[in-house]
Amino acid sequence: MRTLSRRQLTAALAARQMLLERRSCSPVEAIGLLTPLQGQDPPAPYVALAARVAGFAREDLQAAIDAGDVVKTTIMRNTLHLVTRSDYPAYHQVARQARMRTWRRTYVHLDEDQVTADLGAWLAEPRSNEEIRERVRRYEGVTDEPWTAIVFARTLLALVQLPPAGYWGDRSRARFVVDPRPLPDPADAAALVLARYLAAFGPASRRDVASWAGVAQRDFAPAWERVATVSYRDEHGMELLDLPGAPLPPADTKLPVRFLSRWDQPLLAYADRERIIPPDLLALKLTLSGAQTVTVDGRVCASWRLDRGRRAVRVMIEPHVEIRRSALAQARAEAERVARFCVPEARSVEVVGV
């Protein structure tokens, strides 16, 4: 069995996440290839796409949201993402499996089919979280804790947020409707999601896939039987699985500097994150804080933020490891690029820290 070095795995991740070179594609195509983008922070999906898509503009993604081709919803790890409309039912079905097991144990006295039908009919009209809480608390056994009723509804039903949810600057209280399409069979859904994952993040272990999705490994068990894979090992002897013929660039592939968004997917895609986060940086807990990160040679080396003035913007870069001298000019150029994208009205940009 072929052994892949850490550098080969880092290069593979960069290639599949469009971090080798920016591609010309629509936001819908990009999100389909990258897997759903983290949307906890409204600008994050836009920053993520700007790092990867040539000529990307905020209006492109907002138009896709308005058209219903991209939806904002709660799926993997019970967090907000932007996902393509076509793939959403499968992601929802996979993400809900563990929660459904808990739901059925907790509400064994309720008729699951009847409750689903009643709530689904009610949520055909847009509803706020407060309205959902008030409605769901009528069911016996639903406590007054703020998120219990919300999780109850989101587990049973495929709820999506309506625009302007998903817009760059949206801070309004979201309104939700149920996606009326029938959910795929759990095994079919897991197979589709597994194939999407491996295309975007492979080679990876079974544990990596489950960690990324926030589910038990058993929820992907049928998918491993359906999706054709090839096997590798990493330098520690761990078996890694991948799609046949998927890109595996050589270890010496030059990986450009990139400025990533908050909770950017590559940082959350593995149980073992060595290919993207050096072990020395794990103590910083960047995946919990949501710090925006900078990659050099495909791995996180710094965090970044914007300091906005009336007419100028500063890109504040905080190195976490020494950045090689030959990468500094590229880091400054990427810093200016991301600042111009985030604050297009700025008259000047200053880069601080590198």
C-alpha angles and dihedrals in degrees: 000000000000117000118219121207123227089252091054091051091049091051091048091052092049092049095050095042093054090247096125093065134348114259131215105239141117122269089249092054092045095050090048090055098039096043120239115329123232110258104178088112108044097224094047099089090049093052089046092053093044088059091054114025122071113233093003116169129188090240090062093064094039089053090053090051092049090050091051093240090118123036134192114226146138112266131126116048087358091282134125119272140166110235136172114263092234094056099037099092091055094048091048092049092052095044094051098053098090092041091051090056089054092044092054092049093046099043101033088139092062126085101241096200094047094047091048092051094046095047092042092056091047093048093052081092120061113269135183125228089254091054090048091051092051093048099044095046087070089075114093113255098024107127128216094248107127099243102033094086092043093053089045091059097039091052095053098037138043098240121185130186120243124231135301079049105100095032118130096250102025114138098154125121107270125239120214137211132179119254100236097209118109114254118247121247108280092243092050091047092049091050093053093046092047091052090049091049096050092046089053102036111011146165090063143143127252087250091054092055094049092046092052093049094042093232138109119278089241089065088068096041095102091046094058087058093051103040116074110232142174124218133233136163130229124224090273093054096255114149113242124192129207145167114272112261095011116150117280107173118196119271093250094057109136109243116200126226112267134186109219131200132246110294090358109195099247090061091056100037100092143047086216105046100179093117091063105019120044111231091241089065098051091092089064089067092214092167090060099042093048092226113174107244141208122217124207117183087001097300133097112265104155147009126236140198138170125247106199125203130179094273105002138053129207124207105214111203121191111194115213094186132019111283113219113249094238091061097052097086091049090048091053091049092050090046091055090046094054091045091053089049095049097039107025092167093061114117094205140017127210123190116209128187104033 
